[in-house]
């Protein structure tokens, strides 16, 4: 009898990668205040939101890019949004482009 992995008791949702955009080093179409494309894994600063600094990453749960803050447990992938306690959404329309400042690049 073949047991479907999703129906077994030992199946954990955290074992399944949800989207390839969650990987580090993915080029996005979102721009920073200098007009450069942001890459997942960059450390960015939101100027309008009380100068919050964190990792720029994609969340498949929220289906958007955002700022990861408040790490509360470790993982093999430091850009896994499930490891962070706070996620600040960044819209894809570049409406807040002048409020995003890149602190450190992923490369």
PASEBA-1860 file (N, C-alpha, C; in nm, 3 decimals):
! residues 107
1> XXXXXXXX> 0.084/-0.118/0.000/0.000/0.000/0.000/0.089/0.124/0.000 ~ 0.061/0.216/-0.089/0.138/0.339/-0.098/0.069/0.446/-0.014 ~ 0.147/0.507/0.074/0.092/0.611/0.162/0.127/0.746/0.101 ~ 0.026/0.825/0.081/0.049/0.960/0.032/0.117/1.041/0.141 ~ 0.220/1.114/0.105/0.298/1.188/0.204/0.214/1.293/0.276 ~ 0.122/1.353/0.206/0.040/1.456/0.268/-0.064/1.399/0.364 ~ -0.096/1.272/0.350/-0.196/1.211/0.438/-0.135/1.136/0.556 ~ -0.005/1.123/0.559/0.056/1.049/0.668/0.063/1.134/0.794
9> XXXXXXXX> 0.075/1.069/0.907/0.080/1.139/1.035/0.208/1.218/1.054 ~ 0.316/1.168/0.999/0.446/1.230/1.019/0.473/1.344/0.920 ~ 0.377/1.375/0.836/0.395/1.483/0.739/0.396/1.617/0.811 ~ 0.498/1.697/0.782/0.506/1.831/0.839/0.502/1.932/0.727 ~ 0.421/2.032/0.743/0.407/2.135/0.640/0.538/2.211/0.620 ~ 0.620/2.222/0.721/0.743/2.299/0.710/0.849/2.228/0.624 ~ 0.829/2.098/0.595/0.926/2.026/0.513/0.913/2.059/0.364 ~ 0.801/2.113/0.323/0.775/2.136/0.182/0.811/2.279/0.146
17> XXXXXXXX> 0.893/2.298/0.043/0.921/2.433/-0.002/0.799/2.483/-0.078 ~ 0.761/2.605/-0.050/0.636/2.654/-0.103/0.651/2.732/-0.233 ~ 0.762/2.801/-0.250/0.779/2.883/-0.370/0.928/2.905/-0.393 ~ 0.971/2.903/-0.518/1.114/2.922/-0.546/1.158/3.066/-0.525 ~ 1.064/3.160/-0.518/1.100/3.299/-0.491/1.147/3.318/-0.347 ~ 1.126/3.218/-0.261/1.175/3.225/-0.123/1.325/3.199/-0.113 ~ 1.387/3.151/-0.219/1.530/3.123/-0.217/1.611/3.253/-0.218 ~ 1.729/3.252/-0.158/1.813/3.374/-0.160/1.872/3.399/-0.298
25> XXXXXXXX> 1.891/3.527/-0.330/1.955/3.565/-0.455/1.862/3.579/-0.573 ~ 1.731/3.584/-0.552/1.635/3.597/-0.662/1.617/3.746/-0.693 ~ 1.636/3.784/-0.819/1.619/3.923/-0.862/1.470/3.955/-0.868 ~ 1.431/4.070/-0.813/1.291/4.112/-0.814/1.276/4.238/-0.897 ~ 1.153/4.280/-0.918/1.127/4.403/-0.992/1.103/4.521/-0.899 ~ 1.118/4.502/-0.770/1.099/4.610/-0.673/1.228/4.691/-0.664 ~ 1.214/4.822/-0.667/1.329/4.912/-0.667/1.349/4.977/-0.531 ~ 1.474/5.014/-0.502/1.502/5.091/-0.380/1.506/5.239/-0.415
33> XXXXXXXX> 1.545/5.323/-0.322/1.544/5.468/-0.345/1.647/5.512/-0.448 ~ 1.749/5.431/-0.474/1.850/5.464/-0.574/1.814/5.412/-0.713 ~ 1.704/5.339/-0.724/1.660/5.285/-0.853/1.719/5.150/-0.886 ~ 1.780/5.083/-0.790/1.837/4.950/-0.812/1.734/4.843/-0.776 ~ 1.737/4.731/-0.851/1.648/4.619/-0.819/1.692/4.554/-0.690 ~ 1.594/4.518/-0.607/1.624/4.447/-0.483/1.634/4.298/-0.510 ~ 1.721/4.232/-0.437/1.743/4.089/-0.446/1.703/4.028/-0.312 ~ 1.637/3.912/-0.316/1.600/3.849/-0.190/1.727/3.815/-0.113
41> XXXXXXXX> 1.730/3.854/0.013/1.848/3.837/0.096/1.915/3.969/0.128 ~ 1.877/4.076/0.058/1.930/4.208/0.089/1.882/4.252/0.227 ~ 1.965/4.329/0.294/1.923/4.391/0.420/1.877/4.532/0.383 ~ 1.750/4.559/0.411/1.692/4.688/0.373/1.641/4.760/0.497 ~ 1.617/4.889/0.478/1.567/4.974/0.585/1.445/5.048/0.533 ~ 1.335/5.042/0.608/1.215/5.116/0.574/1.219/5.249/0.647 ~ 1.232/5.356/0.572/1.250/5.489/0.631/1.120/5.539/0.693 ~ 1.006/5.512/0.628/0.880/5.565/0.678/0.822/5.486/0.794
49> XXXXXXXX> 0.875/5.371/0.824/0.818/5.284/0.926/0.912/5.276/1.047 ~ 0.942/5.390/1.105/1.025/5.400/1.225/1.163/5.338/1.205 ~ 1.217/5.350/1.087/1.352/5.303/1.055/1.371/5.155/1.089 ~ 1.280/5.072/1.045/1.292/4.929/1.069/1.388/4.868/0.967 ~ 1.478/4.782/1.014/1.577/4.717/0.930/1.559/4.566/0.940 ~ 1.572/4.497/0.827/1.559/4.352/0.827/1.590/4.294/0.691 ~ 1.565/4.166/0.676/1.591/4.094/0.551/1.475/4.112/0.454 ~ 1.508/4.129/0.326/1.408/4.138/0.221/1.387/3.998/0.166
57> XXXXXXXX> 1.262/3.949/0.170/1.234/3.812/0.126/1.090/3.802/0.077 ~ 1.058/3.687/0.015/0.924/3.659/-0.034/0.855/3.564/0.062 ~ 0.728/3.590/0.087/0.647/3.502/0.170/0.537/3.441/0.085 ~ 0.539/3.309/0.070/0.436/3.241/-0.009/0.301/3.245/0.063 ~ 0.303/3.254/0.194/0.178/3.262/0.271/0.107/3.395/0.243 ~ 0.181/3.505/0.245/0.123/3.636/0.218/0.120/3.671/0.070 ~ 0.190/3.593/-0.013/0.198/3.611/-0.157/0.251/3.750/-0.196 ~ 0.353/3.794/-0.126/0.415/3.922/-0.158/0.556/3.927/-0.097
65> XXXXXXXX> 0.631/4.028/-0.139/0.763/4.052/-0.082/0.748/4.138/0.042 ~ 0.847/4.127/0.131/0.839/4.206/0.252/0.968/4.203/0.332 ~ 0.959/4.261/0.448/1.071/4.274/0.540/1.052/4.174/0.654 ~ 1.154/4.091/0.678/1.149/3.992/0.785/1.217/4.049/0.909 ~ 1.149/4.041/1.023/1.202/4.093/1.149/1.172/3.996/1.262 ~ 1.250/4.005/1.367/1.222/3.931/1.490/1.243/3.782/1.479 ~ 1.365/3.737/1.453/1.393/3.594/1.441/1.367/3.525/1.573 ~ 1.286/3.421/1.573/1.253/3.354/1.697/1.295/3.208/1.700
73> XXXXXXXX> 1.335/3.150/1.587/1.400/3.019/1.590/1.478/3.000/1.462 ~ 1.578/2.915/1.469/1.668/2.896/1.356/1.616/2.797/1.254 ~ 1.677/2.799/1.139/1.642/2.710/1.031/1.764/2.693/0.942 ~ 1.759/2.597/0.850/1.868/2.580/0.755/1.874/2.697/0.658 ~ 1.758/2.752/0.624/1.750/2.864/0.531/1.724/2.992/0.611 ~ 1.817/3.085/0.615/1.795/3.208/0.693/1.687/3.298/0.635 ~ 1.645/3.274/0.510/1.540/3.355/0.449/1.403/3.290/0.457 ~ 1.389/3.188/0.536/1.259/3.123/0.551/1.166/3.213/0.631
81> XXXXXXXX> 1.058/3.262/0.571/0.970/3.356/0.644/0.897/3.292/0.760 ~ 0.896/3.159/0.767/0.829/3.091/0.879/0.912/3.097/1.006 ~ 1.038/3.143/0.998/1.125/3.152/1.115/1.119/3.288/1.183 ~ 1.049/3.381/1.125/1.048/3.517/1.176/0.911/3.550/1.235 ~ 0.914/3.633/1.338/0.791/3.668/1.407/0.715/3.782/1.344 ~ 0.780/3.863/1.261/0.715/3.980/1.204/0.745/3.988/1.055 ~ 0.644/4.017/0.975/0.657/4.032/0.831/0.587/4.161/0.791 ~ 0.661/4.256/0.735/0.604/4.382/0.689/0.594/4.375/0.537
89> XXXXXXXX> 0.472/4.385/0.485/0.449/4.373/0.341/0.501/4.495/0.266 ~ 0.559/4.468/0.149/0.604/4.572/0.058/0.528/4.552/-0.073 ~ 0.450/4.652/-0.118/0.372/4.634/-0.241/0.460/4.624/-0.365 ~ 0.413/4.550/-0.465/0.490/4.528/-0.588/0.483/4.644/-0.685 ~ 0.404/4.745/-0.657/0.384/4.853/-0.753/0.488/4.964/-0.741 ~ 0.591/4.946/-0.660/0.696/5.045/-0.637/0.640/5.176/-0.582 ~ 0.528/5.171/-0.514/0.469/5.290/-0.456/0.549/5.343/-0.339 ~ 0.616/5.256/-0.267/0.697/5.301/-0.154/0.847/5.292/-0.186
97> XXXXXXXX> 0.881/5.307/-0.312/1.019/5.295/-0.358/1.112/5.394/-0.288 ~ 1.067/5.516/-0.266/1.152/5.618/-0.204/1.170/5.596/-0.054 ~ 1.096/5.501/0.003/1.107/5.472/0.146/1.193/5.350/0.175 ~ 1.245/5.284/0.072/1.328/5.163/0.090/1.474/5.200/0.063 ~ 1.557/5.176/0.162/1.700/5.202/0.147/1.775/5.072/0.169 ~ 1.863/5.036/0.074/1.942/4.913/0.086/2.061/4.939/0.178 ~ 2.070/4.861/0.284/2.180/4.875/0.380/2.297/4.787/0.338 ~ 2.267/4.661/0.302/2.372/4.567/0.264/2.317/4.477/0.155
105> XXX> 2.397/4.452/0.052/2.355/4.370/-0.059/2.376/4.222/-0.026 ~ 2.300/4.135/-0.092/2.310/3.992/-0.072/2.445/3.939/-0.118 ~ 2.498/3.995/-0.225/2.624/3.944/-0.281/2.734/3.970/-0.189
END
